[in-house]
Each structure stands twice: as structure tokens, then as C-alpha cells.
Amino acid sequence: MNDFSNDLFDEEKIKKAVRRGKLKTTITVIIISIVVFVVLNIANSIISANYSEKAFKQWDAYVRLSTPNGYISGTVDSKGFFGGVSNYEISKDFKIKSVVIERKQYSFGLFPSILTSRYSGGKIGITGEDWQFGYKKNGWREVMFFHPNVSYKKYKDDEEQIELMQGDIIYEVALSFERPYKPREIFVQLPEMTWFWVDTYSSEQLNEFQQEAKEDDWSSTFIREYEALGFSINRPYISIHDLEGDYQEFLELLQMSISSDHLNAFNKMKDVKLEDIEILGVVVYGTKEEIVEILKEPFIRASSIGGVIENY
């Protein structure tokens, strides 16, 4: 009886039991924490990767639609908690090679990061004495478009500038037609790497363009590059059959894009067959001789130089 009582109230044994209990609890907590940490990291990686892939497709679709012959050529992701930030490069396929024209960011995930960026871009013609076109972040000039159903006070014509330029150069030039054309009506032989500007505008958008052309200064009334939607072909355009697969991809990109305006454009275009679409202009790439030859065509109303690169 006394031995039992002594064991029961042996202070040293109680301390050892408590220490063993604490050690077991600590080990259990550590193991659980490691397991939770590993599981959360795996889950975070999987979820972040899924959101990253979805965001890439949405932003690449946006770029391909609104940047003539443009695409996202590279991304670097910084992952956070169930999301992150992607730094990406936009390149243009310039007939003979691709050129990086911009570097940007987008966020993705369940808890997307708030992006803060500072950029001092350039525009000329702020006083109204010249066209107020913009530049990409690397200094690449943005092309300009003129809708054939809008009456502008003045139209851009870069033919003289092209003829004065020297050197073995490949030009990017946006051509606006004097009226909308069905694909079967486009008979001119265009160079490779052509981008077709498609009429996806609603009547409300056209009214807005017309109002701006009527009330604003001529130097700022045109359709900017990102406001024009279209699709690329990587071969000479010969017949409407050359556009079938590219037009279907165009519709898919409209659905996929991050922009709600692009989804609105899809709802307008989804039931329009290829032979019934209206092409308002093109972006072409070529040498001085090739471009000047195209500019002689009577259906060209406006021309706007974008980028230029050495022909090598």
C-alpha cells in the first residue's frame, strides 16, 4: 500500500511522464505541420499552375486578336498563395523573324495580386498638328485604322514616307479599305504574314466612332491598334479557302480572351459564316517595293506604318 502510494505520488516520475507527453505532443505537432505544409504547397502549386495556364490562354488570345501578328512569346511566373503574377513578353511575327515589342504583367489565381506599374509612354501630335499615335514600350509605333463606314476629317497616308526611307527594310503597314469587302472580293495578291481586320463592331460602337470623328480634332480620331480585331494567316492569300481554319480559330480566341469586349464581339460574329464576314483592312509586311505596289490599289483609303526591321 505504501509502495503504491509512493509510486503514485513520486514527483520525479510525474515530471518524466509529463516530459514524455510534451515530447510526443511536440513531435505530433511537427509531423502534422510538415504534412500540412507539404499538402498545402502541393495544392498551391497545382491550383496556381491551373490558374496560370488559364490566364495565359486568356491573355494570349487577347494579344493575338488585338495585336496584328502578335503573340505571347514568353512568361515567368511568381507564385503566391493560390495565385501569382506572370511577367510576359509580346512578340510580333514579322515575316522573316519574330521581334519582342513589349513586356507586361498580369495577375492570376484565387487571390490575384494587385499590380502597380509606372510607365511614361510617348505620343506625338498632342497639339493637334500631327497624328496622336502611340508607341509600344520599346518604341515600336502602333498602327492606325480608319473604318470605311465612318467619315473622318483626315486620313493617314504614309506612302510618301515609305518611298523616302532608305535601306533594306521590312515594313509593317496597316491598310484601311475604302469600303468593307467580303473575302471573295479581295483579289489583290498580298504578301505573306497578312493580318485581316474584321468588322466586329456594334452599331453603338460605330455611332461612337462617328461622333468622335465629327466633334474631336482630326489628329485623334482613328481606331487604335488594340481596338481593331482580326486574325493572321502565314501564307499568301489566294482564295477564301485559305481563311477557313484561321477564321474558326479567330472565333475561338474571341471566346477565350480576357476581354469582355471580345466576348461581345463573339456574340455578334458566332453565327456569321466566313463568306459573309466583312474585312475592313489588312496589315501587311514587305519591302519598300512590295508595299508601294500595294498602295497603288484604288481600294486603299489609308496607310499607317507600324514597325520596321532590317531585312536579314
C-alpha positions as a Markdown table, in Angstrom:
| # | Residue | x | y | z |
|---|---|---|---|---|
| 1 | Met | 0.0 | 0.0 | 0.0 |
| 2 | Asn | 2.8 | 2.4 | 0.9 |
| 3 | Asp | 4.8 | 1.4 | -2.2 |
| 4 | Phe | 1.8 | 2.0 | -4.4 |
| 5 | Ser | 1.3 | 5.4 | -2.8 |
| 6 | Asn | 4.9 | 6.3 | -3.2 |
| 7 | Asp | 4.9 | 5.4 | -6.9 |
| 8 | Leu | 1.7 | 7.3 | -7.4 |
| 9 | Phe | 3.0 | 10.5 | -5.9 |
| 10 | Asp | 6.6 | 10.2 | -7.0 |
| 11 | Glu | 7.3 | 13.7 | -8.2 |
| 12 | Glu | 10.2 | 12.6 | -10.4 |
| 13 | Lys | 8.2 | 10.0 | -12.2 |
| 14 | Ile | 5.4 | 12.5 | -12.8 |
| 15 | Lys | 7.8 | 15.0 | -14.3 |
| 16 | Lys | 9.2 | 12.3 | -16.6 |
| 17 | Ala | 5.7 | 11.4 | -17.7 |
| 18 | Val | 4.8 | 15.0 | -18.4 |
| 19 | Arg | 8.0 | 15.5 | -20.4 |
| 20 | Arg | 7.3 | 12.4 | -22.4 |
| 21 | Gly | 3.8 | 13.6 | -23.1 |
| 22 | Lys | 5.0 | 17.0 | -24.1 |
| 23 | Leu | 7.6 | 15.5 | -26.4 |
| 24 | Lys | 5.0 | 13.3 | -28.0 |
| 25 | Thr | 2.8 | 16.3 | -28.5 |
| 26 | Thr | 5.6 | 18.4 | -30.0 |
| 27 | Ile | 6.6 | 15.6 | -32.4 |
| 28 | Thr | 2.9 | 15.1 | -33.4 |
| 29 | Val | 2.5 | 18.8 | -34.0 |
| 30 | Ile | 5.7 | 19.0 | -36.0 |
| 31 | Ile | 4.7 | 16.0 | -38.1 |
| 32 | Ile | 1.2 | 17.4 | -38.7 |
| 33 | Ser | 2.7 | 20.8 | -39.6 |
| 34 | Ile | 5.1 | 19.2 | -42.1 |
| 35 | Val | 2.3 | 17.2 | -43.6 |
| 36 | Val | 0.0 | 20.2 | -43.8 |
| 37 | Phe | 2.8 | 22.4 | -45.2 |
| 38 | Val | 3.6 | 19.8 | -47.9 |
| 39 | Val | 0.0 | 19.2 | -48.7 |
| 40 | Leu | -0.7 | 23.0 | -48.9 |
| 41 | Asn | 2.4 | 23.5 | -51.1 |
| 42 | Ile | 1.3 | 20.7 | -53.5 |
| 43 | Ala | -2.2 | 22.1 | -53.6 |
| 44 | Asn | -1.0 | 25.6 | -54.0 |
| 45 | Ser | 1.3 | 24.5 | -56.9 |
| 46 | Ile | -1.4 | 22.6 | -58.6 |
| 47 | Ile | -4.1 | 25.3 | -58.2 |
| 48 | Ser | -1.6 | 28.1 | -59.1 |
| 49 | Ala | -0.5 | 26.2 | -62.2 |
| 50 | Asn | -4.1 | 25.7 | -63.3 |
| 51 | Tyr | -4.9 | 29.3 | -62.9 |
| 52 | Ser | -1.6 | 30.3 | -64.6 |
| 53 | Glu | -2.4 | 28.1 | -67.6 |
| 54 | Lys | -5.9 | 29.5 | -67.9 |
| 55 | Ala | -4.7 | 33.1 | -67.5 |
| 56 | Phe | -2.0 | 32.6 | -70.2 |
| 57 | Lys | -4.6 | 31.3 | -72.7 |
| 58 | Gln | -6.9 | 34.3 | -72.0 |
| 59 | Trp | -4.2 | 36.9 | -72.3 |
| 60 | Asp | -2.5 | 35.2 | -75.3 |
| 61 | Ala | -6.0 | 35.2 | -77.0 |
| 62 | Tyr | -6.3 | 38.9 | -76.2 |
| 63 | Val | -2.9 | 39.6 | -77.7 |
| 64 | Arg | -3.4 | 37.6 | -80.8 |
| 65 | Leu | -6.7 | 39.3 | -81.5 |
| 66 | Ser | -5.7 | 42.9 | -80.9 |
| 67 | Thr | -2.0 | 43.0 | -81.8 |
| 68 | Pro | -1.5 | 42.2 | -85.6 |
| 69 | Asn | 0.5 | 39.0 | -85.8 |
| 70 | Gly | 1.3 | 39.3 | -82.1 |
| 71 | Tyr | 1.5 | 36.6 | -79.5 |
| 72 | Ile | 2.9 | 36.0 | -76.0 |
| 73 | Ser | 6.4 | 34.6 | -76.6 |
| 74 | Gly | 7.5 | 34.0 | -73.0 |
| 75 | Thr | 6.3 | 34.1 | -69.4 |
| 76 | Val | 7.9 | 34.0 | -66.0 |
| 77 | Asp | 5.5 | 33.3 | -63.1 |
| 78 | Ser | 6.0 | 34.5 | -59.5 |
| 79 | Lys | 3.7 | 32.3 | -57.4 |
| 80 | Gly | 1.9 | 33.4 | -54.2 |
| 81 | Phe | -1.0 | 31.9 | -52.3 |
| 82 | Phe | -3.2 | 30.1 | -54.8 |
| 83 | Gly | -2.2 | 32.6 | -57.5 |
| 84 | Gly | 0.6 | 34.9 | -58.5 |
| 85 | Val | 1.9 | 37.3 | -61.1 |
| 86 | Ser | 3.2 | 36.5 | -64.6 |
| 87 | Asn | 5.7 | 38.7 | -66.4 |
| 88 | Tyr | 5.3 | 38.2 | -70.1 |
| 89 | Glu | 6.7 | 39.2 | -73.5 |
| 90 | Ile | 4.7 | 40.1 | -76.5 |
| 91 | Ser | 6.4 | 39.4 | -79.9 |
| 92 | Lys | 5.3 | 40.1 | -83.5 |
| 93 | Asp | 5.9 | 37.5 | -86.2 |
| 94 | Phe | 7.5 | 39.8 | -88.8 |
| 95 | Lys | 7.6 | 37.6 | -91.8 |
| 96 | Ile | 11.3 | 36.8 | -91.6 |
| 97 | Lys | 11.7 | 36.7 | -87.8 |
| 98 | Ser | 9.9 | 37.5 | -84.5 |
| 99 | Val | 10.6 | 40.7 | -82.6 |
| 100 | Val | 9.8 | 41.4 | -78.9 |
| 101 | Ile | 7.8 | 44.6 | -78.8 |
| 102 | Glu | 6.6 | 44.8 | -75.2 |
| 103 | Arg | 7.0 | 43.4 | -71.7 |
| 104 | Lys | 4.0 | 43.4 | -69.4 |
| 105 | Gln | 2.4 | 41.7 | -66.3 |
| 106 | Tyr | -0.9 | 40.1 | -65.4 |
| 107 | Ser | -2.1 | 38.5 | -62.1 |
| 108 | Phe | -3.9 | 35.2 | -61.7 |
| 109 | Gly | -5.4 | 32.9 | -59.1 |
| 110 | Leu | -8.0 | 32.8 | -56.3 |
| 111 | Phe | -6.3 | 35.7 | -54.7 |
| 112 | Pro | -4.7 | 37.6 | -57.6 |
| 113 | Ser | -2.0 | 40.1 | -56.7 |
| 114 | Ile | -2.6 | 43.9 | -57.0 |
| 115 | Leu | -0.3 | 45.1 | -59.7 |
| 116 | Thr | 1.2 | 48.6 | -59.6 |
| 117 | Ser | 3.1 | 49.7 | -62.6 |
| 118 | Arg | 4.6 | 53.0 | -63.8 |
| 119 | Tyr | 5.2 | 53.8 | -67.4 |
| 120 | Ser | 5.9 | 57.1 | -69.2 |
| 121 | Gly | 4.8 | 56.3 | -72.8 |
| 122 | Gly | 5.2 | 58.6 | -75.7 |
| 123 | Lys | 2.7 | 60.3 | -78.1 |
| 124 | Ile | 3.3 | 62.9 | -80.7 |
| 125 | Gly | 0.8 | 65.4 | -82.1 |
| 126 | Ile | -0.6 | 66.4 | -78.7 |
| 127 | Thr | -1.2 | 70.0 | -80.0 |
| 128 | Gly | -3.2 | 68.7 | -82.9 |
| 129 | Glu | -0.6 | 69.5 | -85.5 |
| 130 | Asp | 0.2 | 65.8 | -86.2 |
| 131 | Trp | -1.3 | 62.5 | -85.6 |
| 132 | Gln | -1.6 | 61.4 | -82.0 |
| 133 | Phe | -0.4 | 57.9 | -82.5 |
| 134 | Gly | 1.1 | 56.0 | -79.6 |
| 135 | Tyr | 4.1 | 53.8 | -79.1 |
| 136 | Lys | 4.8 | 50.4 | -77.6 |
| 137 | Lys | 7.1 | 50.4 | -74.6 |
| 138 | Asn | 10.1 | 49.5 | -76.7 |
| 139 | Gly | 9.4 | 52.5 | -79.0 |
| 140 | Trp | 7.5 | 50.5 | -81.7 |
| 141 | Arg | 4.9 | 52.7 | -83.3 |
| 142 | Glu | 1.3 | 51.5 | -83.1 |
| 143 | Val | -0.6 | 51.3 | -86.3 |
| 144 | Met | -3.8 | 53.2 | -87.0 |
| 145 | Phe | -7.1 | 52.2 | -88.7 |
| 146 | Phe | -10.0 | 54.0 | -90.3 |
| 147 | His | -13.4 | 52.4 | -90.5 |
| 148 | Pro | -14.8 | 52.7 | -94.1 |
| 149 | Asn | -18.3 | 53.5 | -92.7 |
| 150 | Val | -17.1 | 56.5 | -90.7 |
| 151 | Ser | -16.4 | 59.9 | -92.2 |
| 152 | Tyr | -13.1 | 61.2 | -90.9 |
| 153 | Lys | -11.8 | 64.8 | -91.4 |
| 154 | Lys | -8.4 | 63.4 | -92.5 |
| 155 | Tyr | -6.9 | 60.0 | -93.3 |
| 156 | Lys | -3.3 | 58.8 | -92.6 |
| 157 | Asp | -1.2 | 58.3 | -95.7 |
| 158 | Asp | 2.3 | 57.0 | -95.2 |
| 159 | Glu | 3.2 | 56.2 | -98.9 |
| 160 | Glu | 5.5 | 59.3 | -99.3 |
| 161 | Gln | 7.3 | 58.5 | -96.0 |
| 162 | Ile | 7.8 | 54.9 | -97.1 |
| 163 | Glu | 9.2 | 56.0 | -100.5 |
| 164 | Leu | 11.7 | 58.3 | -98.8 |
| 165 | Met | 13.1 | 55.7 | -96.4 |
| 166 | Gln | 16.4 | 54.1 | -97.3 |
| 167 | Gly | 18.0 | 50.7 | -96.6 |
| 168 | Asp | 17.0 | 47.1 | -97.0 |
| 169 | Ile | 14.0 | 47.2 | -94.6 |
| 170 | Ile | 10.8 | 45.2 | -94.0 |
| 171 | Tyr | 7.8 | 47.4 | -93.2 |
| 172 | Glu | 4.7 | 46.7 | -91.2 |
| 173 | Val | 1.9 | 48.7 | -92.7 |
| 174 | Ala | -1.8 | 48.9 | -91.8 |
| 175 | Leu | -4.1 | 49.4 | -94.8 |
| 176 | Ser | -7.7 | 50.6 | -94.3 |
| 177 | Phe | -10.0 | 49.9 | -97.2 |
| 178 | Glu | -12.4 | 52.4 | -98.8 |
| 179 | Arg | -15.3 | 50.0 | -98.1 |
| 180 | Pro | -15.9 | 46.7 | -96.4 |
| 181 | Tyr | -15.0 | 43.7 | -98.6 |
| 182 | Lys | -16.2 | 40.1 | -98.5 |
| 183 | Pro | -13.3 | 37.6 | -98.5 |
| 184 | Arg | -14.1 | 36.6 | -102.1 |
| 185 | Glu | -13.8 | 40.2 | -103.2 |
| 186 | Ile | -10.2 | 40.6 | -102.1 |
| 187 | Phe | -8.4 | 39.9 | -105.3 |
| 188 | Val | -5.0 | 41.6 | -104.8 |
| 189 | Gln | -2.0 | 39.3 | -104.2 |
| 190 | Leu | -0.9 | 40.1 | -100.7 |
| 191 | Pro | 2.5 | 39.3 | -99.2 |
| 192 | Glu | 3.0 | 36.6 | -96.6 |
| 193 | Met | 2.2 | 37.3 | -92.9 |
| 194 | Thr | -1.0 | 39.2 | -93.6 |
| 195 | Trp | -3.4 | 40.1 | -90.8 |
| 196 | Phe | -7.1 | 40.6 | -91.7 |
| 197 | Trp | -9.1 | 43.3 | -89.8 |
| 198 | Val | -12.6 | 42.1 | -89.3 |
| 199 | Asp | -15.7 | 44.2 | -88.8 |
| 200 | Thr | -16.8 | 43.1 | -85.3 |
| 201 | Tyr | -18.3 | 46.5 | -84.3 |
| 202 | Ser | -21.8 | 47.0 | -83.0 |
| 203 | Ser | -24.0 | 49.9 | -84.2 |
| 204 | Glu | -23.4 | 51.6 | -80.9 |
| 205 | Gln | -19.6 | 51.5 | -81.4 |
| 206 | Leu | -19.9 | 52.8 | -84.9 |
| 207 | Asn | -22.0 | 55.7 | -83.7 |
| 208 | Glu | -19.4 | 56.5 | -81.1 |
| 209 | Phe | -16.6 | 56.5 | -83.7 |
| 210 | Gln | -18.7 | 58.7 | -86.0 |
| 211 | Gln | -19.4 | 61.1 | -83.1 |
| 212 | Glu | -15.7 | 61.3 | -82.2 |
| 213 | Ala | -14.8 | 61.9 | -85.9 |
| 214 | Lys | -17.3 | 64.8 | -86.1 |
| 215 | Glu | -16.6 | 66.5 | -82.8 |
| 216 | Asp | -12.9 | 65.8 | -82.0 |
| 217 | Asp | -9.7 | 67.1 | -83.6 |
| 218 | Trp | -8.7 | 65.1 | -86.7 |
| 219 | Ser | -5.4 | 64.2 | -85.2 |
| 220 | Ser | -7.0 | 61.9 | -82.5 |
| 221 | Thr | -9.9 | 60.4 | -84.5 |
| 222 | Phe | -8.9 | 57.0 | -85.7 |
| 223 | Ile | -9.2 | 53.4 | -84.5 |
| 224 | Arg | -6.2 | 52.4 | -82.4 |
| 225 | Glu | -4.4 | 49.1 | -82.8 |
| 226 | Tyr | -6.0 | 47.4 | -79.8 |
| 227 | Glu | -9.5 | 48.4 | -80.9 |
| 228 | Ala | -9.2 | 46.6 | -84.2 |
| 229 | Leu | -9.7 | 42.8 | -84.1 |
| 230 | Gly | -8.5 | 40.3 | -86.6 |
| 231 | Phe | -6.6 | 37.2 | -87.4 |
| 232 | Ser | -3.4 | 36.2 | -89.1 |
| 233 | Ile | -2.5 | 33.9 | -92.0 |
| 234 | Asn | 1.0 | 32.6 | -92.5 |
| 235 | Arg | 0.9 | 32.2 | -96.3 |
| 236 | Pro | 0.0 | 34.2 | -99.4 |
| 237 | Tyr | -3.7 | 34.8 | -99.6 |
| 238 | Ile | -5.1 | 33.3 | -102.8 |
| 239 | Ser | -8.7 | 32.3 | -102.2 |
| 240 | Ile | -11.3 | 32.2 | -99.4 |
| 241 | His | -10.3 | 28.6 | -98.6 |
| 242 | Asp | -7.1 | 29.9 | -97.2 |
| 243 | Leu | -9.0 | 31.6 | -94.4 |
| 244 | Glu | -11.3 | 28.7 | -93.2 |
| 245 | Gly | -9.1 | 27.4 | -90.4 |
| 246 | Asp | -7.9 | 30.9 | -89.4 |
| 247 | Tyr | -11.5 | 32.2 | -89.1 |
| 248 | Gln | -12.5 | 29.3 | -86.8 |
| 249 | Glu | -9.5 | 30.0 | -84.6 |
| 250 | Phe | -10.5 | 33.7 | -84.6 |
| 251 | Leu | -13.9 | 32.8 | -83.2 |
| 252 | Glu | -12.3 | 30.5 | -80.5 |
| 253 | Leu | -10.0 | 33.3 | -79.5 |
| 254 | Leu | -12.9 | 35.7 | -79.1 |
| 255 | Gln | -14.5 | 33.3 | -76.6 |
| 256 | Met | -11.2 | 32.7 | -74.8 |
| 257 | Ser | -10.0 | 36.2 | -74.5 |
| 258 | Ile | -9.8 | 38.0 | -71.1 |
| 259 | Ser | -11.7 | 41.0 | -72.6 |
| 260 | Ser | -15.4 | 41.3 | -72.2 |
| 261 | Asp | -15.5 | 43.4 | -75.4 |
| 262 | His | -14.1 | 40.4 | -77.2 |
| 263 | Leu | -16.8 | 38.2 | -75.9 |
| 264 | Asn | -19.4 | 40.7 | -77.1 |
| 265 | Ala | -17.7 | 40.6 | -80.5 |
| 266 | Phe | -18.0 | 36.8 | -80.4 |
| 267 | Asn | -21.7 | 37.0 | -79.7 |
| 268 | Lys | -22.1 | 39.2 | -82.8 |
| 269 | Met | -19.9 | 37.0 | -85.0 |
| 270 | Lys | -20.7 | 33.5 | -83.8 |
| 271 | Asp | -23.4 | 32.9 | -86.5 |
| 272 | Val | -21.7 | 34.8 | -89.3 |
| 273 | Lys | -20.2 | 32.4 | -91.9 |
| 274 | Leu | -16.8 | 33.1 | -93.3 |
| 275 | Glu | -18.1 | 34.1 | -96.7 |
| 276 | Asp | -20.3 | 36.7 | -95.0 |
| 277 | Ile | -17.7 | 38.5 | -92.8 |
| 278 | Glu | -16.6 | 42.0 | -93.8 |
| 279 | Ile | -12.9 | 42.7 | -94.0 |
| 280 | Leu | -12.1 | 46.4 | -93.3 |
| 281 | Gly | -8.4 | 46.3 | -93.9 |
| 282 | Val | -5.2 | 44.3 | -93.6 |
| 283 | Val | -1.8 | 44.6 | -92.0 |
| 284 | Val | 1.0 | 43.6 | -94.5 |
| 285 | Tyr | 4.7 | 43.1 | -94.2 |
| 286 | Gly | 7.1 | 43.6 | -97.1 |
| 287 | Thr | 9.9 | 45.5 | -98.7 |
| 288 | Lys | 9.5 | 49.1 | -99.9 |
| 289 | Glu | 8.8 | 47.9 | -103.5 |
| 290 | Glu | 6.2 | 45.4 | -102.3 |
| 291 | Ile | 4.4 | 47.9 | -100.1 |
| 292 | Val | 4.4 | 50.7 | -102.6 |
| 293 | Glu | 3.0 | 48.4 | -105.3 |
| 294 | Ile | 0.1 | 47.5 | -102.9 |
| 295 | Leu | -0.5 | 51.2 | -102.1 |
| 296 | Lys | -1.3 | 51.8 | -105.8 |
| 297 | Glu | -4.5 | 49.8 | -105.4 |
| 298 | Pro | -7.6 | 52.0 | -105.6 |
| 299 | Phe | -9.4 | 50.4 | -102.7 |
| 300 | Ile | -6.8 | 51.6 | -100.2 |
| 301 | Arg | -8.0 | 54.6 | -98.3 |
| 302 | Ala | -5.4 | 54.9 | -95.6 |
| 303 | Ser | -2.0 | 53.6 | -94.8 |
| 304 | Ser | -0.1 | 53.6 | -91.4 |
| 305 | Ile | 3.4 | 52.4 | -90.7 |
| 306 | Gly | 4.0 | 50.4 | -87.6 |
| 307 | Gly | 7.4 | 48.8 | -87.0 |
| 308 | Val | 10.3 | 48.4 | -89.4 |
| 309 | Ile | 13.2 | 45.9 | -89.2 |
| 310 | Glu | 16.3 | 45.2 | -91.1 |
| 311 | Asn | 15.8 | 42.6 | -93.9 |
| 312 | Tyr | 18.1 | 39.8 | -92.7 |
